[in-house]
Amino acid sequence: MPRPALASVLLLLGSLALTAACSTGSPPADSAPAEDGPSRSRGNDIGTQVDLTKLKGISIVSDSSTDRSCPWATSYPDVPGAGAMTAAMKKDVEGRLAVFLGTDIGGPPSCGGPDGPEGPELNVSFSFLAASGDVLGVRLGTVDRTSNADGLGTRAYWYDGAARKYRPAPGLIADGSRDAFVTALKKRLEKREGVTPDTVEAALGDQESRDTYLDDMAFTADGDLKVDFDRGTVGLPPAGRISVTLPKATVTPWLSDFGSRAQHQTTDPDDKLDLGAAHTPAPPVAAQPDPGEDTTDCSKVKCIALTFDDGPAAPETGTLLKHLAQHKARATFFVVGQNVAAHPDIVRAEMKSGHEIANHSWNHPVLTNLTPAQVRSQLERTDAAIKAATGKEPALFRPPYGAIDDEVKASTTLSPVLWDVDTLDWKTHDPAKVARTVISQAEPNDVVLIHDIHPTSVAAVPEILRTLTARGYHFVTVSHLRATL
């Protein structure tokens, strides 16, 4: 895949489209399905173009493991003013994770459920459907390889800023028009391959089923309404995911007041988002003084490379930059593309503070479960996000969970970086324990893995810097460490 031109890059960043893992949970943008046909595992999931830098105060709620035997990563946006919608996403994400780990039935995490052919994996990521005026729309896409179906699922979440209410997808349709809307859906579905009267009736025959299965509805740029169904809902499992698109002229009379505003804000978005709630945006992350050229010779002195994964995060990364600056320590940040799109200012501050920026994929999938085209999409989109933020493309990448093989290596020119010391900070959330792990295990020329999305991990850094500095260690970037050994 050729690298996108700058104009394409800027559009790309705004969309925050999902590139999901594997046969791909959330369908990647690598190939698009027919607009009103089967939405199989490689469908197009691009929402409207949203400039995330205009969403003041946005934060990305991210978490992940480093456990290759039970890999999981989750993320969703928290937009000020849309607390009820954020709470709904949080509840759903935490519920999915509990089922994946087996903690929903009590007991310790066990990565419950039957493994798929590639082994277990959970990845929950997001895209924006609309974010302007008084309308916010977000789609969560899930890859769950322990699922008995295909493990691919999507759900749309809508927020009505005028009413200050979370709206599930059926809220786009007026109450009095839902029967006519469902009748139109059934008519579109009745001749679809793999769809039977029984499967349609089971999914859409009563109100409870409709509320369950009509959970992913969004507008196209032309104002048509696209309804996506997960595999095995309105059709037999072999039919895969199925989409139905109702033309704008057909669906507009059936829309609720909120649905009409959501349609308008998708086709003709305003310049800003106003959800009717006052909030104080977090202060911008300031760059710290650049320590200048690093002349450390790691062949003659003790060096160590601190690396921070999964960011940038607000305000955690800003706090971390201050800690590093106090000791004139350099670090390498392995950033996730969707977070870079939300916080390009933080990535710029990292670079201006003298640190190295590297690639950690777009939304943290197991790269060895992807096709070469999907691996390239994950890495090249993140490269583009980093370049748009900093003016410079990265040279390094870290495969999530350390999952790498010859096929992944052949899909990129970036140099892979793993680690020597894993703090397991995602498990403990204990600053003292994280610090002890690094201090007790670190040896000269080690690469240390920490996550700057956790405030507890950031809180461990001052003790690490103080103690290892006293022991004669120099903190350098991964590239400098490699170049001077």
C-alpha positions in Angstrom: 0.0 0.0 0.0 1.6 3.4 -0.9 1.9 6.0 1.7 -0.9 8.5 1.6 -0.4 12.1 0.5 -0.6 14.8 3.1 -4.1 15.8 2.1 -5.3 12.2 2.4 -3.5 12.0 5.8 -5.4 14.9 7.2 -8.7 13.4 6.2 -7.6 10.0 7.4 -6.9 11.2 10.9 -10.3 12.9 11.3 -12.3 9.7 10.5 -10.8 7.5 13.2 -12.0 4.6 11.2 -11.5 1.2 12.7 -8.9 -1.1 11.3 -9.7 -4.2 13.3 -7.8 -7.3 14.0 -8.0 -10.5 12.1 -10.7 -11.3 9.7 -11.3 -8.3 11.4 -13.4 -7.5 14.1 -14.3 -4.1 13.2 -14.1 -4.2 9.5 -11.0 -2.5 8.2 -10.9 0.2 5.6 -8.8 -2.0 3.3 -11.7 -3.0 1.1 -15.4 -1.9 1.0 -18.5 -4.1 0.6 -21.4 -3.4 -1.6 -23.5 -0.7 0.0 -26.5 -2.8 0.4 -25.0 -6.3 0.4 -23.3 -8.7 2.8 -21.0 -6.8 5.2 -18.5 -9.6 5.6 -15.4 -9.5 7.7 -13.6 -7.1 5.4 -16.3 -4.4 5.1 -15.8 -0.7 5.2 -16.4 1.0 8.6 -15.5 4.6 7.9 -17.7 7.1 9.6 -18.0 10.8 8.9 -14.9 13.0 8.8 -14.4 14.3 12.3 -11.5 16.6 13.3 -10.9 15.2 16.8 -8.7 18.2 17.7 -12.0 20.2 17.8 -13.4 17.9 20.5 -12.1 19.9 23.4 -11.3 17.8 26.5 -11.7 14.5 24.7 -9.9 11.6 26.3 -9.5 8.0 25.0 -10.2 5.4 27.7 -7.7 2.6 26.9 -6.6 -0.5 28.6 -4.7 -3.6 27.4 -2.6 -6.6 28.5 0.8 -7.7 27.4 -0.1 -11.3 27.9 0.5 -13.1 24.6 -1.5 -16.1 25.8 -4.6 -13.9 26.6 -4.3 -10.7 24.5 -6.9 -8.0 25.0 -7.2 -4.3 24.3 -10.1 -2.0 24.7 -10.7 1.7 23.9 -13.6 4.1 23.7 -13.8 7.9 23.7 -14.9 10.0 26.6 -16.3 13.3 25.3 -17.1 16.1 27.8 -20.9 16.5 28.0 -21.8 13.0 26.9 -21.3 11.3 30.2 -24.4 9.1 29.8 -23.2 7.7 26.5 -19.7 7.2 27.9 -21.2 5.3 30.8 -23.1 3.0 28.3 -19.9 2.3 26.4 -18.0 1.7 29.6 -20.6 -0.8 30.8 -20.6 -2.7 27.5 -16.8 -2.8 27.2 -16.3 -3.9 30.8 -19.0 -6.6 30.3 -17.3 -7.9 27.1 -14.0 -8.0 28.9 -15.4 -9.9 31.9 -16.9 -12.5 29.6 -13.7 -12.9 27.6 -11.6 -13.3 30.8 -14.2 -15.5 32.4 -14.5 -13.3 35.5 -18.3 -12.8 34.8 -18.8 -16.2 36.4 -16.5 -15.6 39.3 -12.9 -16.7 40.0 -9.6 -15.4 38.6 -9.2 -14.3 35.0 -8.9 -17.4 32.8 -9.4 -16.2 29.2 -12.6 -18.1 29.1 -14.4 -19.5 26.1 -13.4 -21.7 23.2 -10.3 -20.5 21.3 -10.6 -19.6 17.7 -8.1 -21.0 15.2 -5.6 -18.2 15.9 -6.0 -18.4 19.7 -8.0 -16.1 22.0 -8.1 -12.3 21.5 -10.4 -9.5 22.4 -10.1 -6.1 20.7 -12.6 -3.3 21.2 -12.0 -0.1 19.2 -14.0 2.8 18.0 -14.9 5.2 15.1 -16.8 8.4 15.1 -20.1 8.5 13.1 -20.8 12.2 13.8 -19.5 14.9 16.1 -21.0 18.3 15.4 -23.8 20.6 16.5 -25.6 18.9 19.3 -25.1 15.3 18.0 -22.4 12.8 18.8 -22.3 9.3 17.3 -19.7 6.6 18.0 -19.4 3.0 16.8 -17.6 0.4 18.8 -16.3 -2.6 16.9 -15.3 -5.8 18.6 -13.1 -8.8 17.7 -13.7 -11.7 20.0 -11.9 -14.9 19.0 -13.5 -16.9 21.8 -16.9 -16.4 20.2 -18.9 -19.3 18.8 -19.9 -17.1 15.9 -17.3 -15.1 13.9 -16.4 -12.9 16.8 -17.1 -9.7 14.9 -19.6 -7.2 16.3 -20.5 -3.6 16.0 -22.7 -1.2 18.0 -23.6 2.4 17.5 -24.0 4.8 20.4 -25.7 8.2 19.9 -25.9 11.3 22.2 -28.5 14.0 22.0 -27.0 17.2 23.3 -30.2 19.1 23.1 -32.0 16.7 25.4 -28.8 15.7 27.2 -29.6 12.0 26.7 -27.9 8.9 25.5 -29.8 7.5 22.5 -29.4 3.8 21.4 -29.6 3.4 17.6 -33.3 2.7 17.4 -33.8 6.3 18.8 -33.0 7.6 15.3 -36.5 6.4 14.2 -39.7 8.1 15.6 -41.8 5.8 17.8 -44.8 6.0 15.5 -42.7 5.0 12.4 -40.8 2.0 13.7 -43.3 -0.5 12.3 -43.1 1.0 8.8 -39.3 1.1 9.2 -39.0 -2.5 10.2 -41.4 -3.6 7.4 -39.1 -1.8 4.9 -36.1 -3.6 6.4 -37.8 -7.0 6.1 -38.7 -6.4 2.5 -35.0 -5.6 1.7 -33.9 -8.7 3.6 -36.4 -11.2 2.2 -34.5 -11.9 -1.0 -31.0 -11.8 0.5 -29.0 -15.0 0.3 -28.8 -16.8 3.6 -31.8 -15.0 5.0 -35.0 -16.9 5.8 -38.4 -15.8 7.2 -37.6 -17.5 10.4 -34.3 -15.8 11.0 -35.8 -12.4 10.2 -38.8 -13.0 12.5 -36.5 -14.1 15.3 -34.5 -10.9 15.0 -37.2 -8.3 14.2 -40.5 -10.0 15.1 -41.0 -8.3 18.5 -39.9 -5.1 20.3 -37.4 -6.8 22.6 -35.6 -8.4 19.7 -35.6 -5.2 17.7 -34.0 -3.3 20.5 -31.3 -6.0 20.7 -30.5 -6.4 17.0 -31.1 -2.9 15.6 -28.0 -1.8 17.5 -25.9 -0.4 14.7 -27.5 2.3 12.6 -25.8 5.3 11.1 -26.1 7.7 8.2 -24.0 7.8 5.1 -22.5 11.1 3.8 -25.5 11.3 1.4 -28.1 10.9 4.2 -29.0 7.3 3.6 -29.5 5.1 6.7 -27.2 2.1 6.9 -28.3 -0.7 9.2 -25.6 -3.4 10.0 -26.4 -6.8 11.5 -23.9 -9.1 13.1 -23.4 -12.6 11.7 -26.2 -15.0 12.7 -28.8 -12.4 13.6 -31.1 -11.7 10.6 -29.4 -14.4 8.5 -27.9 -17.9 8.8 -24.3 -17.8 10.0 -22.8 -18.7 6.6 -24.3 -15.5 5.2 -21.9 -13.4 7.4 -22.6 -9.9 8.4 -25.4 -8.2 6.5 -26.1 -4.6 5.8 -29.2 -2.8 4.6 -29.2 0.7 3.3 -32.4 2.7 3.1 -32.3 5.7 0.8 -32.6 9.2 2.3 -35.9 9.9 0.6 -37.4 6.7 2.0 -36.1 7.0 5.6 -36.3 10.7 6.2 -40.1 10.8 6.9 -39.6 8.1 9.6 -36.8 9.9 11.5 -37.3 11.2 15.1 -36.4 14.7 15.8 -33.0 13.5 17.0 -32.7 11.3 14.0 -33.3 14.3 11.7 -30.6 16.3 13.5 -28.2 13.3 13.4 -28.8 13.0 9.6 -28.2 16.7 9.1 -25.0 16.7 11.2 -23.7 13.8 9.2 -24.4 15.3 5.7 -23.8 18.9 6.6 -21.8 19.1 9.8 -21.3 22.3 11.8 -17.9 23.6 12.7 -18.0 22.6 16.3 -19.7 20.2 18.8 -21.8 21.7 21.5 -23.5 19.1 23.8 -24.9 21.7 26.1 -22.7 21.0 29.1 -20.1 23.4 30.5 -16.7 21.9 31.0 -13.1 23.0 31.6 -10.8 21.5 29.0 -7.6 20.0 30.4 -4.6 22.4 30.0 -2.5 21.7 27.0 0.5 19.5 27.4 3.6 21.7 27.2 6.9 20.5 25.7 9.7 20.3 28.2 13.2 21.7 27.5 15.0 19.5 25.0 18.2 18.2 26.6 20.0 18.6 23.2 22.2 16.2 21.3 22.7 13.0 23.2 26.4 12.1 23.3 26.1 9.1 25.6 28.2 6.2 24.5 26.3 3.1 25.6 29.4 0.9 24.9 31.2 2.7 27.7 28.5 3.6 30.3 25.4 1.9 31.6 22.4 2.7 29.5 18.7 1.8 29.8 15.8 2.5 27.4 12.5 3.3 29.1 9.6 2.8 26.6 6.0 3.8 27.1 3.2 2.1 25.2 -0.4 2.8 24.3 -0.5 6.6 24.6 -0.6 9.4 24.2 -3.0 9.9 27.2 -4.3 13.1 28.8 -3.2 14.1 31.4 -0.9 11.2 32.2 1.6 11.7 29.4 2.0 15.4 30.2 2.9 14.5 33.8 5.3 11.9 32.6 7.1 14.4 30.4 7.7 16.6 33.5 9.2 13.6 35.4 11.6 12.8 32.6 12.6 16.4 32.1 13.6 16.7 35.8 16.3 14.0 35.2 17.1 15.0 31.6 16.0 11.5 30.7 15.1 10.4 27.2 12.5 7.8 26.4 10.8 6.2 23.5 7.0 6.4 23.1 5.3 3.6 21.2 2.0 5.4 20.3 -1.3 4.0 19.2 -2.6 5.7 16.0 -6.2 6.4 17.1 -4.8 8.1 20.2 -2.4 10.2 18.1 -5.4 11.4 16.1 -7.1 12.6 19.3 -4.0 14.1 20.8 -1.5 15.2 18.2 -0.4 18.1 20.4 0.8 15.6 23.0 2.9 13.7 20.4 4.4 17.0 19.3 5.3 17.8 22.9 7.0 14.4 23.3 9.1 15.0 20.2 10.0 18.6 21.1 11.0 17.4 24.6 13.7 15.3 23.0 12.0 11.9 23.0 11.6 9.3 20.3 8.2 8.6 18.7 7.5 5.0 17.5 4.6 3.0 16.1 2.4 0.7 18.1 -0.3 0.0 15.5 -3.6 1.8 15.0 -5.8 0.0 17.6 -3.6 -2.7 19.2 -4.6 -5.9 17.4 -2.5 -9.1 17.4 -0.7 -8.5 14.1 0.1 -12.2 13.5 -3.7 -12.7 13.2 -4.0 -10.2 10.3 -3.4 -10.4 6.6 -0.3 -8.6 5.2 -2.6 -5.9 3.8 -4.2 -5.4 7.3 -0.8 -5.2 9.0 0.3 -2.6 6.5 -2.9 -0.6 7.1 -2.4 -0.7 10.9 1.2 0.5 10.7 1.0 2.9 7.7 -2.0 4.7 9.1 -0.2 5.2 12.4 2.9 6.3 10.5 0.7 8.9 8.8 -0.8 10.1 12.1 2.7 10.5 13.6 4.0 12.4 10.6 1.0 14.7 10.5 1.6 15.5 14.2 5.4 15.8 14.2 6.5 16.2 10.6 8.6 13.0 10.9 7.8 9.4 10.2 9.0 6.8 12.8 11.7 4.2 12.3 10.6 1.7 14.9 7.5 -0.3 15.8 6.4 -2.5 18.6 4.0 -5.3 17.7 1.2 -5.4 20.4 1.8 -8.3 22.8 5.2 -8.9 21.1 3.3 -11.0 18.5 5.5 -11.0 15.4 6.5 -13.4 12.7 8.2 -13.4 9.3 5.0 -12.3 7.5 4.6 -9.3 9.8 8.2 -8.3 9.4 7.8 -8.6 5.6 4.8 -6.2 5.7 6.8 -3.2 6.9 10.1 -1.4 6.6 9.9 -0.4 10.3 12.3 -2.1 12.7 10.6 -4.2 15.4 11.3 -3.6 19.1 10.4 -5.9 21.9 11.5 -5.6 25.5 13.7 -7.1 28.3 11.8 -6.0 31.4 8.0 -6.1 31.5 6.6 -4.2 34.5 3.2 -5.9 34.2 1.8 -2.5 35.2 -1.5 -3.2 33.6 -2.0 -6.0 36.2 -0.8 -4.4 39.4 -1.7 -0.6 39.1 0.7 -0.2 42.1 3.4 2.5 41.7 5.7 1.0 44.3 5.5 -2.5 42.7 6.1 -1.1 39.2 9.2 0.8 40.4 10.5 -2.2 42.3 10.1 -4.4 39.2 12.2 -2.1 37.1 14.8 -1.3 39.8 15.3 -5.0 40.7 15.4 -6.4 37.2 17.1 -3.8 35.1 20.5 -4.5 33.6 22.7 -2.4 31.3 21.3 -1.9 27.8 17.8 -3.3 28.8 14.6 -2.1 27.2 11.9 -1.6 29.8 8.1 -1.7 29.0 5.8 0.7 30.8 2.4 2.1 29.9 1.8 5.9 30.1 -2.0 5.4 29.9 -2.0 4.4 33.6 -1.6 7.2 36.2 -0.1 4.6 38.6 2.6 3.7 36.1 3.5 7.3 35.6 3.6 7.8 39.4 6.3 5.0 39.5 8.7 6.8 37.1 10.3 9.4 39.6 11.5 6.5 41.9 12.9 4.6 38.8 14.7 7.7 37.6 16.1 8.6 41.0 17.3 5.1 41.9 18.8 4.1 38.6 20.5 7.5 38.1 22.2 7.0 41.5 23.4 3.6 40.2 25.0 5.3 37.2 22.4 4.6 34.5 21.8 6.9 31.5 18.3 7.0 30.1 18.4 6.9 26.3 16.1 6.3 23.4 15.9 2.8 21.8 17.5 4.1 18.5 20.4 5.7 20.4 20.9 2.6 22.4 21.1 0.5 19.2 23.3 3.0 17.5 26.0 3.2 20.2 26.3 -0.4 21.2 
